[in-house]
Amino acid sequence: MASPRYRKTGAMAARKILDEVVLIPIRTDTRETLGAYHLNRTASVLWESLEREASLDDLVTALCTRFQVEAPQARADAEGFVQEMLRIGALEAGAEAGPA
């Protein structure tokens, strides 16, 4: 089964501070509350892996390579990250990725 490829929406400004990333929503409606999202090292690696569209498998590979963790843990972390980034509007699902 094909899985979606994810991409950044452009709704967030990102700033890297040391090994971590801070996301700040870009809003055009001044009535909306602005806040910042602090990404830990794991989430920062995932965010940086999304400079181009990436599938969940791509994100899992990035975590396994960077942190030398087992695939099931990396998948759980990547899935949680993707769901949260979709929820806050930082990511959107793009085209389906074909089988590897």
C-alpha positions in Angstrom: 0.0 0.0 0.0 1.3 3.4 -0.9 1.8 6.0 1.8 1.6 9.8 1.6 4.6 12.0 1.2 4.7 14.9 3.5 5.9 18.5 2.9 6.1 21.7 4.9 3.2 24.1 4.3 5.0 27.4 4.6 2.8 28.3 7.6 5.8 28.3 10.0 9.0 30.2 10.2 11.8 28.0 11.5 14.9 29.0 13.4 17.6 26.5 14.4 19.2 27.1 17.7 22.1 24.7 18.4 20.6 21.2 17.7 17.0 22.2 18.0 14.4 24.0 15.9 11.8 26.6 17.0 8.7 27.0 14.8 6.8 30.2 14.8 3.4 30.3 13.1 3.0 32.9 10.3 -0.5 34.4 10.6 -2.3 37.0 8.6 -5.2 37.3 10.9 -4.1 39.4 13.8 -6.9 38.0 16.0 -5.2 34.6 16.0 -2.9 33.9 19.0 0.8 33.5 18.1 2.9 30.9 19.8 6.1 29.1 19.3 6.7 25.4 19.0 10.0 24.1 20.4 11.2 20.9 18.6 13.4 18.5 20.5 16.4 16.9 18.8 14.4 14.1 17.4 11.7 16.3 16.0 14.4 18.7 14.7 16.0 15.9 12.7 12.6 15.1 11.2 11.8 18.7 10.4 15.2 19.1 8.6 14.5 15.8 6.7 11.4 17.6 5.2 13.4 20.1 3.2 12.0 18.0 0.3 8.9 15.9 0.4 9.4 12.7 2.5 7.4 9.6 3.2 7.1 8.2 6.7 9.6 5.5 5.7 12.1 8.3 4.8 11.6 9.9 8.2 12.1 6.5 9.9 15.3 6.0 8.0 16.5 9.5 9.0 16.0 8.8 12.7 17.6 5.3 12.5 20.6 6.8 10.8 21.0 9.8 13.1 20.3 8.2 16.4 20.9 4.5 15.8 17.5 3.5 17.2 15.5 0.5 16.2 12.9 0.9 13.5 9.8 0.4 15.6 10.8 3.2 18.0 11.8 5.5 15.1 8.4 4.8 13.4 6.5 5.6 16.6 8.4 8.9 17.0 8.0 9.8 13.3 4.2 9.0 13.3 3.7 11.1 16.4 5.7 14.0 14.9 3.8 13.9 11.6 0.4 13.8 13.4 1.3 16.8 15.5 2.8 18.8 12.6 -0.4 18.0 10.5 -2.5 19.2 13.5 -0.8 22.5 13.8 -0.7 23.1 10.0 3.1 22.8 9.6 2.8 19.8 7.3 0.5 18.6 4.6 0.2 15.3 2.9 1.2 15.3 -0.8 1.4 12.6 -3.4 1.4 9.0 -2.5 4.8 7.3 -2.3 5.1 4.1 -4.3 6.3 0.8 -2.8 10.0 0.7 -2.0 
